[in-house]
Amino acid sequence: MAFTERSAATRTSILEAARKLLIERGYEAMTIRAVAAQVGVDPSMVMRYYGSKAGLFSAAVDVDLRLAQVPEPPADRLGELLVRHFLARWEGGLSDDVLILLLRSASTNPMAAERMREVFQTQIVAFVARVTGADDAPHRAGLVSTQLLGLALTRYVLRLPPMAEADPESLVRDLGPVVQRYLTG
C-alpha cells in the first residue's frame, strides 16, 4: 500500500499515541478506539494502517538497537563500547521510549516477550557473532543480555537508587569488563 505524506503523518501520530498509552497504561488500555481518540481519527483508520491491535503493538515496539553504529573497536574494548552504546541508546542521543516500553511489557505480555526474543535473535546474537566470530555466539549474547537488560530494568524501570543515580561513565567502567568477559573470555 503506497502512503502519501499526509498518511505518513497520520501513521506517525497513531504510533506515538499507541506508545504513549502503552507507557502510561499498558497493553490492555491501548485499544484501537483509545489510540484513535488520542489522534482524532476514526478507529477504522488505525485498522487500515495496522490491521489489528497486535499489528499496532508490533509496530509500536519495533526496536532497532542500532548495533551497526557500535564502532569496530580493538577486541579488548568491545565490552566498554557496547555498554556505552546501550547507555546512549537508552538515554543519550540515540534514545527513544521504545526500548523501555518493550522491557516493561515483556514480563507481562506474550507478544512483547516474543518481540524481545526476536530482537535478541536478529540483532544481539548477530552482533556478537559478527564482532567475536565465536561458535557459541548465542550463549555469549545471552550472557551479555543478562547484564544489559538487568541494567535497564534496575536503572529505568525499577529506578533503584544506586543504578538510577550512577553516572554513565561509572557504569561503563563497572560493567564493561563483565560484558567484555562474556564476549571474549
Rosetta blueprint (number, residue, H / E / L):
1 M L
2 A L
3 F L
4 T L
5 E H
6 R H
7 S H
8 A H
9 A H
10 T H
11 R H
12 T H
13 S H
14 I H
15 L H
16 E H
17 A H
18 A H
19 R H
20 K H
21 L H
22 L H
23 I H
24 E H
25 R H
26 G L
27 Y L
28 E L
29 A L
30 M L
31 T L
32 I H
33 R H
34 A H
35 V H
36 A H
37 A H
38 Q H
39 V H
40 G L
41 V L
42 D L
43 P H
44 S H
45 M H
46 V H
47 M H
48 R H
49 Y H
50 Y H
51 G L
52 S L
53 K H
54 A H
55 G H
56 L H
57 F H
58 S H
59 A H
60 A H
61 V L
62 D L
63 V L
64 D L
65 L L
66 R L
67 L H
68 A H
69 Q H
70 V L
71 P L
72 E L
73 P L
74 P L
75 A H
76 D H
77 R H
78 L H
79 G H
80 E H
81 L H
82 L H
83 V H
84 R H
85 H H
86 F H
87 L H
88 A H
89 R H
90 W H
91 E H
92 G L
93 G L
94 L L
95 S L
96 D L
97 D L
98 V H
99 L H
100 I H
101 L H
102 L H
103 L H
104 R H
105 S H
106 A H
107 S L
108 T L
109 N L
110 P H
111 M H
112 A H
113 A H
114 E H
115 R H
116 M H
117 R H
118 E H
119 V H
120 F H
121 Q H
122 T H
123 Q H
124 I H
125 V H
126 A H
127 F H
128 V H
129 A H
130 R H
131 V H
132 T H
133 G L
134 A L
135 D L
136 D L
137 A H
138 P H
139 H H
140 R H
141 A H
142 G H
143 L H
144 V H
145 S H
146 T H
147 Q H
148 L H
149 L H
150 G H
151 L H
152 A H
153 L H
154 T H
155 R H
156 Y H
157 V H
158 L L
159 R L
160 L L
161 P H
162 P H
163 M H
164 A H
165 E L
166 A L
167 D L
168 P H
169 E H
170 S H
171 L H
172 V H
173 R H
174 D H
175 L H
176 G H
177 P H
178 V H
179 V H
180 Q H
181 R H
182 Y H
183 L H
184 T H
185 G L
